[in-house]
């Protein structure tokens, strides 16, 4: 009996996890649909949206600034090392520019904000769930999706592109500082590289990605917060799941969006 039941345990575990994953996809889709249905009503509470924009955007500025500055610096060092024998250093500005605005800026910003904001949203809504505050909203005929989810998702969608643009500028500046002080590239050469290889479609592709990343972070944070159960321990579990799922989905969607944008939308 033990020999027959042992192989069934991993199989049953995998089956259960797959079933839970499919159920989560369905519940997230229902949350997205309810959010879109109540979007107009939720936007009437402008003060709630503005509060969340401050929490998600303004309070993330310092972290985004620090990470972006050193991202640009590292990009300059790596570019100088990898392309010194292949590509002239006069192109280092263009290499940093395109790598930042297409990929590094939006993705790293989303991962940073996803870790900070996703955890905060899940912890806040999870605490409200376990303390029955969300149930109290429903008892007062207040739609919790309209009151809690819509402002957070809208703020995430709006602020991620803004933070991404700031991150792009800071990273390019960080690359400039390292290029001029350590690599020996002149200011004129660096700026000329930026000008010669700047394409608006590259900037737009990064901002389009940021919009989708913001929606992912907002919805997954709210979803895991709403699904919290089990007291303080459940809040911790929900927070961890929100961060992990948001970061993983950001990376997956980055690949999908890159294929769509550069093969179909921005193809020459």
Secondary structure, 3 states (H helix, E strand, C coil): CHHHHHHHHHHHHHHHHHHHHHHHHHHHHHHHHHHHHCHHHHCCCHHHHHHHHHHHCHHHHHHHHHHHHHHHHHHHHHHHHHHCCCCCHHHHHHHHHHHHHHHHHHHHHHHHHHHHHHHHHHHHHHHHHHCCHHHHHHHCCCCHHHHHHHHHHHHHHHHHHHHHHHHHHHHHHHHHHHHHHHHCCCHHHHHHHHHHCCCHHHHHHHHHHHHHHHHHHHHHHHHHHHCCCCHHHHHHHHHHHHHHHHHHHHHHHHHHHHHHHHHHHCCC
